[in-house]
Amino acid sequence: MTTATDCYPTRRGLEPEFVERVDPVVYDPEIRQKEIDKSQLDFYENNGYLFLEDFFDENEVTEFKSETRRLLASSRGASRPEVILEPGGDEVRSVFAVHESHPFFESLAAHPRLSAIVRQILGSEVYVHQSRINFKPGFTGKEFYWHSDFETWHAEDGMPRMRALSCSIALEDNNPYNGALMVVPGSHRTFVSCVGRTPDDHYKQSLRKQEYGVPDQESLTRLVEQGGIRMPVGKAGSVLLFDCNLMHGSASNISPYPRSNAFYVFNSVENRLQEPFSAGMPRPSFIASR
C-alpha cells in the first residue's frame, strides 16, 4: 500500500462518512482559451459539470456514428479484456482503451478544442487516464448505478488527488427516455467514503455491475436533498464535462432509442497515480493508464 497521505480514506471503516473536499475544482481561474467563458467556468466550479450542446458539427457527428457502429460490430463476440458485456447477457456494454486501439477515437481524445477546455480546468498538461465507449442499446441497455468516479480511481488505481475530469461525448442523441446520465449538482465538493473491503480483481465484476465503492442510500439522499438531480441531454455531438468527484449515474434504457457515448477521463500530469489506497493490486492499464 502507498505511504502517501490519504486525504480521502474509503473502504476501511464500518460506516460511510462525508469528507469535505480539500482540492480545488478549477485549477486555473484565468481564461486562457476561446471555447468557454468565465461564466461557464464558474458554473463548472459551482456545480461540478458543464454541458456544451452542439459542440461538434453535423459532419463530425456523422463520422462519430459510423465509427461507433464499426467498433460495435468488431467487438461483438470478441474475447479481449477491453470488451465488457452487459450483466447477465452477451451484448457489448463498454469497450475500453479506445484511444490506444482505434485511430479515430485516439484523434478525438486529442481534439484541440476539447484539450483547451480540459487544460483550463485542470491547470496543467493532461493525459488520458481512461477511455471507453459505453453502449446502451434500446430496450436492453442496463443502468450504471450512482457513484463518484474518484472513489474508485482513488481506492483501486491510486489517484491521489481530485485533479481529473470526465468528458462524455454523445455519439447518439441523449434524451430523458434512453438512460441519459443524471448528475447531482454540488456533490463534487463532498467525498462519500464507502464501506466494504475491495475484493481481489474487483474490476472483473464492477465493470459489468458495481457493488463495492458505491454510496449508501442515506448518503445519496443527503446529497440529492442538497443539490437535486439534473439530466443534461442533447443531440449527438454534445459534450458533458464533469468533475471526478461528481455523483452521477444512469437508468436502464427501456426506450427504442439507443444511447452511445464516448468517455475520456483526463488526469493532470501532476497527479500521477500511486499504489492503490484501498485495494491489493492496481487495475490493468486498459482501465487505468499508469
N, C-alpha and C positions, 0 to 999 in steps of 0.2 A: 504494500500500500504506500501511497505517497506520504512524504513527511511535510509537505507544504501546508500552510494554514488553510483550513477548510472553513470558508465563510458561510457555506450553505449545507450544513450536515443533513443527511437524509438516509432513510432505510436503516436506521440504527436504533431509534427509540421505540417505545411501545405505544406512543400516542403521536398523532400528527401535530405539527407546530407551524405557526406563522413566523417567518423570519423576514424582517424588513430588508429590502434591497440596499446594498452598500455601494453599488456600482452606478455610474452614470447610465442614462438611456441614450442620449445623444452625446457623442464624444467630441464633436466639432460643431459648435453652435453658429459659427460664422459661415454664411453661404459662400460656397466655392464652386458651384455648378449651376446649370441653367434648367435642370429638369424639374426641380421642386423649389418653392419659395419658402420664406421664413414662416408663414402661417401654416404651411403643410408640415414643415419640420417641427413646429411647436405642437401641432395636432399629434404627430407621431410620439413626441416626448410625453405628452399628457395621457394619451390613450393606449399607446403601445402598438399601434398599427397605422397604416396609411393605404388607402385604396386608390389606384390610379386607373380609371376607366379608359378604354380605347388607347392604351399605351402603345400598342403595336397596330400597324395599318392592315388593311384587308389582304394585301398581297402576302404579308408576313404570316397572317393568320391562316391563309390557305396552305402555306408551306408547313406551318405547325401541324395542321390536321393530317396532311399527307405523311409526314414523318412519324407522327404518333401512330397512325394505322400500320405503317411499316414495322415499327417497333413492336407493336402488339402482336402482329402476325408472326414475327420471328421469335417471339417469346413464348408463344403457346406450345406446350409440351416440352419446353426446354428444361434441362436439369441443372442449370447453372445456379449457384447460390444467390446470385443477384436477383433472380426471378422469384418473387414471393407470391404464393397463391392465397386465395380467399380462405378463411377458416371454414373447414368442413366441405370444401369444394376444390375443383381443379381449374377455376378461372383465375386469370392473372390479376392480382391485387396491386402489385407495385413492381417496378424494375429499378434497381439501384445502380449507382455509379455510371449513369448515362453520360456524364461529362467526360468520362475516360474511354468509353467504348463506342460512342456514337458521335461522329464528327459534327452533325447538325446541333445536337444538344451541348456539345463541347463549345461550339462557337456562341450559342445562346447564353451560356454561362458567363462568357466574357463580353457580352454586349456592352458597348461603351456607354450607352445611356443608363443602363442598369448599374453598371460599375460606378458611375459618377455618384449616384444616389447612395449606394452602399458605402462607399468611402466617406461620403459626407457624414453619414450617421455614425459609423464606427471609428472615424477619425484616423484611419491608417490604411495601408495596403491590406488586401484581404486574400483569402484562398477559399476554395470550395471544401468545406468540411464534409458535406454530404450532398448527393443529388439523387433524385428519383422521379419517376413518372408514376403518379397514382391514377389507376383506372377505377372508375366506379360505373360499371355498365348499368343500363336501365333495368329495372325490376330486381336485380340480384346484387348490386353493389352494397357491401356491408359498411357499417359505421366505423369511425375512428373515435374512440371514447375520449372524453375530456382529459387533457394533460398539458403540462408545461414541458416543452422540448428540453429546456435547460436541465430539468431534474434528471432526465435520462443521460444527457450528454455529460453532465457533471458526475453522476454516480457511476456510469458504465464506460464512459470514454475518457474521463479525466479532464474535461474542460474546466479550468479553474474559476473563471470569472464571467460575468454576463456582458460579453462584448462580441455578440454574434446575432444574426438575424436570419429569418427565412424569407424567401422570395417565392411566391406562388403565382405562376403564370397560367391563366385559363386557356387551355387548349380546346375546350368546347365551352359553349355558353353555360354559365353558372346561374341557376335560378333558385327560388325558395323551395322548389319541389324535388330537385335532383341531388339532395345530400350535400349542399354547399357548406363551406366552412362557417362555423359560428365562433365568435370571439367574445371575451369578457373584458370590456374596456377598463383600463386602470389596473388590471390584475397583475401586470408585469412588475409592479412595484412591491409585490409581496411574494416571497418564495414559500411554497407549501411543502414542508418536509413530510415525506411519505413513510409508511411503516412496511415492514416485511423485508427480510434479507433477500438479496438478489440471487436467484438460482444460477448455477453454472450454465453457460451457453444460453442465457436467458433470451438473447436476440432471436433464436430459432423459433420461439413461441411468440415473443412480443411483437414481431413484425406482422404476424397474422392476427393476433389478438392480445393486447397488452393487459396484464393482470397485476404486475408489480410496477411501482413508480407512477401509479395513477392516484389522484387525490381522493380523499374520502368525501362522502356526500355532505357532511356538515361543513367542511371547509369550502366546498364548491358553492353551497348555499350562501355562505357568508360573502364570498367574492361576488356572486351574482346580485345579492341584495345591495352591495356597494356600487357596482358598476353596470349592472344589467347585461343583456346579451344583444349583440349586433350580428347581422349576417351581410357582409359586403358582397354583393352579387353584381355581375355584369356580363357582357358578351365576351366571347373568345378574343384574346388579345389584351384583356385587362390584367392588371398586376396588383397583388396584395403583398405588401411588406409588413412583417410583424416581428416584434421583439422576441428574443429567445425564451423569455420567461412568461410570455403572454399565455394565459389559459385559453385553450381552443379545442374544438372537436367538431365532428360532423355526424349527421344521422345517416341511416341506410338510404339507398336510393330505390324507392318503390315506384318511381315515375318511369315512363318510357324513354326519358331523355338521358343519354349518357353524360357523365361528367369526368373529364380527364384534366389533370393539372400537372405541370412541371414544377417540381420543388427544388430550389437550390438553397443550401444553407451556407452562408458566408461567415467566416470567422476571421477576426483580426489576426494578422501575423504576430502581434504582440500578446496573443492569448493562447500560446502553444499548449497543446494537450500534454498532460502528465499521466501518471498512473491513475487508474480509476479510483474514485473516492469511496465508492461503496459497492465494489464488485471485485471478484478474484482476478479476472483477466480482462484486458481491453477487447472491445468488439472488433471484428475483422475490418480491414482497411476499406472494403467496398461499402461499409456503413459509416465509418468514421476515419477519414483520411488523417494520417499522422505525419 
